[in-house]
Amino acid sequence: MKWNWGKGIVLAFVLFIAFILSFVIRIQSNPDYDNELVVKEYYKTDSRYSEEIAKMQNAANLANKPTIDTKDGGVIITFPDSLSDNIKGNVSFYRPSAGKLDFEIPILLSGNTMLIPKTTLAGGRWEISLTWDYQGKTYLIKKQVYL
């Protein structure tokens, strides 16, 4: 068998395709690389987006808004004194890189603040959604934090 450029190019293509396929198969079969969707039930979430915008507009219209801050101890949510009584709602923690870390907790104020300890949050980017009802209106504030 005589070796020429044509056979060399074909062999190079075959080896390259084999390398790419082995890489794809290895990644797809490894449980460490989870291919989950960013949000479960994406279309249901998207259909409620206009309601979410209305809630965020309600919060934007407030004169004194709650704040979400990060400190050494964790995440501190502070409500103004005018809003701190009869608050009912939830705080959702969404981790874009790992859906298994997402969680939601009810708002439980101590005075006018709420502390989420840093020990319950993994380091990295978190998207926090603060949703609460006050005097018949629903409000929503979103903030991204890095821990």
C-alpha positions in Angstrom: 0.0 0.0 0.0 1.4 3.3 -1.0 1.1 6.3 1.4 0.0 9.7 -0.1 -1.4 13.0 1.0 -5.0 12.0 0.4 -4.8 9.0 2.8 -3.0 11.2 5.4 -5.8 13.9 5.3 -8.5 11.2 5.6 -6.7 9.6 8.5 -6.4 13.0 10.2 -10.1 13.7 9.8 -11.0 10.2 11.1 -8.8 10.7 14.2 -10.2 14.1 14.9 -13.8 12.9 14.6 -13.0 10.0 16.9 -11.5 12.4 19.5 -14.5 14.7 19.4 -16.9 11.8 19.7 -15.0 10.3 22.6 -15.0 13.6 24.4 -18.8 14.1 23.9 -19.6 10.6 25.1 -17.3 11.0 28.1 -19.0 14.3 29.1 -22.5 13.0 28.6 -22.0 9.9 30.7 -20.3 11.7 33.6 -22.7 12.6 36.4 -20.5 15.5 37.5 -21.5 17.4 34.4 -25.2 17.7 34.8 -27.2 18.9 31.8 -30.1 20.3 33.6 -32.3 23.1 32.4 -31.8 26.5 34.1 -35.4 26.6 35.2 -37.8 23.6 35.5 -41.0 24.1 33.6 -39.6 27.0 31.6 -42.8 27.8 29.7 -45.0 28.1 32.8 -42.4 30.4 34.4 -42.3 32.5 31.2 -46.1 32.8 31.1 -46.1 34.4 34.6 -43.5 37.0 33.7 -46.0 39.9 33.2 -47.3 39.2 36.8 -43.7 39.4 38.0 -43.1 42.7 36.3 -46.2 44.1 38.0 -44.9 43.0 41.4 -41.5 44.6 40.7 -43.3 47.8 39.7 -45.2 47.8 42.9 -41.9 47.5 44.8 -40.3 50.3 42.7 -43.2 52.6 43.6 -42.4 52.3 47.3 -40.8 55.3 49.0 -38.9 53.1 51.4 -37.8 49.8 49.9 -36.4 46.7 51.7 -32.7 46.1 51.2 -30.7 43.0 50.6 -27.1 43.2 51.7 -24.2 40.7 52.1 -22.1 40.8 55.3 -19.6 38.4 56.8 -22.3 36.6 58.6 -24.5 36.0 55.5 -27.3 37.8 53.7 -29.2 40.4 55.6 -32.7 41.5 54.5 -33.8 44.8 56.1 -37.4 46.1 55.9 -38.1 49.8 56.6 -40.0 50.4 59.9 -43.1 51.4 58.0 -43.3 47.9 56.4 -42.0 45.7 59.1 -45.3 44.5 60.6 -47.7 42.0 59.1 -45.3 41.0 56.3 -45.9 37.6 54.7 -43.9 36.2 51.9 -40.9 34.2 50.8 -37.2 34.6 50.0 -36.1 32.5 47.1 -32.4 31.6 46.5 -31.7 30.6 43.0 -28.3 29.2 41.9 -27.9 29.3 38.1 -24.9 26.9 38.1 -26.5 24.2 40.3 -30.3 23.8 40.5 -29.9 21.3 43.4 -28.8 24.2 45.7 -32.0 26.3 45.1 -34.2 26.8 48.1 -37.0 29.0 49.4 -37.7 30.1 53.0 -40.5 32.2 54.5 -39.9 35.7 55.7 -39.3 35.6 59.5 -38.3 39.0 60.8 -36.5 39.7 64.0 -37.4 43.4 64.5 -37.2 44.6 60.9 -34.3 42.4 59.7 -33.8 38.8 58.6 -30.5 37.0 58.5 -29.7 34.1 56.2 -26.4 32.6 57.6 -23.5 32.2 55.2 -23.2 28.6 56.3 -26.4 27.7 54.4 -25.1 29.3 51.2 -22.4 27.9 48.9 -19.9 30.3 47.6 -20.6 31.9 44.2 -23.4 33.7 42.4 -26.9 33.7 43.9 -30.1 35.3 42.6 -32.3 36.4 45.5 -36.0 37.1 45.0 -37.8 38.7 47.9 -41.6 38.4 47.5 -44.0 39.7 50.1 -47.6 40.8 50.6 -48.5 44.0 52.4 -51.9 45.6 52.6 -53.4 43.6 49.7 -50.5 44.2 47.2 -47.7 41.8 46.2 -44.2 43.1 45.9 -41.0 41.6 44.4 -37.4 42.6 44.6 -34.6 40.7 42.9 -30.9 41.0 43.5 -27.8 39.1 42.5 -25.1 38.6 45.1 -21.7 36.9 45.1 -20.5 35.1 48.2 
